Amino acid sequence: MKIAIIGGTGGQGLGIAIRFVQTGEDVIIGSRTMEKAQAAVDKIKELLEKEEIPNLKAAENPDAAKEADVLVLTVPLAAQRATLLSIKEGAAGKILMDATGPLESAIGGSPTRCLYLPEGAASERAQKILPETNVICAFNNISSGALMNFNEPIDCDCLISGDDLESKVTAAKLIDKIPGVQVVDCGPLERAQIIEKITPLLIGLNIKKTCKDGGIRITGLDPECKIY
Ligand SMILES: NC(=O)c1ccc[n+]([C@@H]2O[C@H](COP(=O)([O-])OP(=O)(O)OC[C@H]3O[C@@H](n4cnc5c(N)ncnc54)[C@H](OP(=O)(O)O)[C@@H]3O)[C@@H](O)[C@H]2O)c1
């Protein structure tokens, strides 16, 4: 599977890229500029201490979206609309996992508080911007710190939601390969309104240092009741 990380040059995008490179997927780091995308690829090579990573490449966001089978969006809320519009053509008919956090910091406030968007969740907003793409809320609650700690399994579940079951199954199979992560299907996309609100809570706990790279686990799940 070819996965494009749109806006993959920040902490969250780099971490997700490294994790998918490690699971053997083909990964394209997308950016607004080829230079930044290539610098991110070079950084991953340095971190993984490899001269070549055959399953990793750089591209500008629209080209990355066209080439990939599955997309992951990792840009701040303020950049969500413009970034999605820039990949609209390539994203049509594909799956887009959206990690966008609707944090108050997007308008100069605190990252420990939520913004209330007219569309509902940030992922619902993404779905409205890209009606021909199957949007899935994913990776909201996994911190970049946990993702970047790439020699260790991740102690956090990946809560997902989306309206297309087949797309959720594809996404879940990919995410489940990341060591330590348990995918929990929370239902339709509107559940992203709850999933996304957990993120500022975790950020607040991390700032108070009551935890480091704090995550969330859902207990009591029947392991036989996976989405696939
Ligand atoms: N960091 C975390 O621990 C974490 C955890 C859960 C969810 N998230 C969510 O994941 C998303 C990415 O987080 P992050 O910390 O990786 O973000 P970031 O480092 O601030 O930004 C990621 C990338 O987005 C692009 N970007 C930034 N500002 C932009 C703008 N004004 N217009 C267009 N593109 C812009 C940049 O890529 P180019 O310049 O290369 O185009 C940048 O490298 C956010 O929505 C965040 O809420 C983050």
The ligand as a Tripos MOL2 file, in Angstrom:
@<TRIPOS>MOLECULE
LIG
   48    52     1     0     0
SMALL
NO_CHARGES

@<TRIPOS>ATOM
      1 N1          1.9400   16.9000   17.4190 N.am      1 LIG1
      2 C1          1.1830   16.0410   18.0760 C.2       1 LIG1
      3 O1          1.5870   15.4300   19.0930 O.2       1 LIG1
      4 C2         -0.2240   15.7520   17.5870 C.ar      1 LIG1
      5 C3         -1.0020   14.7520   18.1890 C.ar      1 LIG1
      6 C4         -2.2810   14.4920   17.7010 C.ar      1 LIG1
      7 C5         -2.7900   15.2400   16.6410 C.ar      1 LIG1
      8 N2         -1.9990   16.2120   16.0840 N.ar      1 LIG1
      9 C6         -2.5480   16.9950   14.9800 C.3       1 LIG1
     10 O2         -1.7930   16.7070   13.8160 O.3       1 LIG1
     11 C7         -1.6790   17.8810   13.0140 C.3       1 LIG1
     12 C8         -0.1900   18.1400   12.7360 C.3       1 LIG1
     13 O3          0.4830   18.3910   13.9410 O.3       1 LIG1
     14 P1          2.0180   18.8430   13.9310 P.3       1 LIG1
     15 O4          2.4030   19.0760   15.3230 O.co2     1 LIG1
     16 O5          2.8190   17.8950   13.1010 O.co2     1 LIG1
     17 O6          1.8800   20.2460   13.1230 O.3       1 LIG1
     18 P2          2.9830   21.2760   12.5830 P.3       1 LIG1
     19 O7          4.3520   20.7120   12.8170 O.co2     1 LIG1
     20 O8          2.6810   22.6180   13.1350 O.co2     1 LIG1
     21 O9          2.6690   21.3380   11.0180 O.3       1 LIG1
     22 C9          2.7840   20.2010   10.1880 C.3       1 LIG1
     23 C10         2.9940   20.6680    8.7520 C.3       1 LIG1
     24 O10         1.8370   21.3550    8.2930 O.3       1 LIG1
     25 C11         2.2410   22.3000    7.2940 C.3       1 LIG1
     26 N3          1.7440   23.6310    7.6590 N.ar      1 LIG1
     27 C12         1.9320   24.2820    8.8250 C.ar      1 LIG1
     28 N4          1.3440   25.5000    8.7910 N.ar      1 LIG1
     29 C13         0.7830   25.6050    7.5730 C.ar      1 LIG1
     30 C14         0.0350   26.6230    6.9280 C.ar      1 LIG1
     31 N5         -0.2790   27.7640    7.5540 N.pl3     1 LIG1
     32 N6         -0.4060   26.3920    5.6780 N.ar      1 LIG1
     33 C15        -0.1270   25.2340    5.0530 C.ar      1 LIG1
     34 N7          0.6210   24.2230    5.6110 N.ar      1 LIG1
     35 C16         1.0400   24.4160    6.8580 C.ar      1 LIG1
     36 C17         3.7530   22.3430    7.2800 C.3       1 LIG1
     37 O11         4.2060   21.5620    6.1810 O.3       1 LIG1
     38 P3          5.0000   22.1980    4.9330 P.3       1 LIG1
     39 O12         5.5370   23.5250    5.3430 O.co2     1 LIG1
     40 O13         6.0680   21.1890    4.6950 O.co2     1 LIG1
     41 O14         4.0210   22.2780    3.8250 O.co2     1 LIG1
     42 C18         4.1070   21.6890    8.5940 C.3       1 LIG1
     43 O15         5.3740   21.0770    8.6150 O.3       1 LIG1
     44 C19        -2.3680   19.0180   13.7860 C.3       1 LIG1
     45 O16        -3.6730   19.2120   13.2950 O.3       1 LIG1
     46 C20        -2.3970   18.5080   15.2110 C.3       1 LIG1
     47 O17        -3.4920   19.0130   15.9580 O.3       1 LIG1
     48 C21        -0.7380   16.4780   16.5180 C.ar      1 LIG1
@<TRIPOS>BOND
     1     1     2 1
     2     2     3 2
     3     2     4 1
     4     4     5 ar
     5     4    48 ar
     6     5     6 ar
     7     6     7 ar
     8     7     8 ar
     9     8     9 1
    10     8    48 ar
    11     9    10 1
    12     9    46 1
    13    10    11 1
    14    11    12 1
    15    11    44 1
    16    12    13 1
    17    13    14 1
    18    14    15 2
    19    14    16 1
    20    14    17 1
    21    17    18 1
    22    18    19 2
    23    18    20 1
    24    18    21 1
    25    21    22 1
    26    22    23 1
    27    23    24 1
    28    23    42 1
    29    24    25 1
    30    25    26 1
    31    25    36 1
    32    26    27 ar
    33    26    35 ar
    34    27    28 ar
    35    28    29 ar
    36    29    30 ar
    37    29    35 ar
    38    30    31 1
    39    30    32 ar
    40    32    33 ar
    41    33    34 ar
    42    34    35 ar
    43    36    37 1
    44    36    42 1
    45    37    38 1
    46    38    39 2
    47    38    40 1
    48    38    41 1
    49    42    43 1
    50    44    45 1
    51    44    46 1
    52    46    47 1
@<TRIPOS>SUBSTRUCTURE
     1 LIG1         1 GROUP 0 **** ****
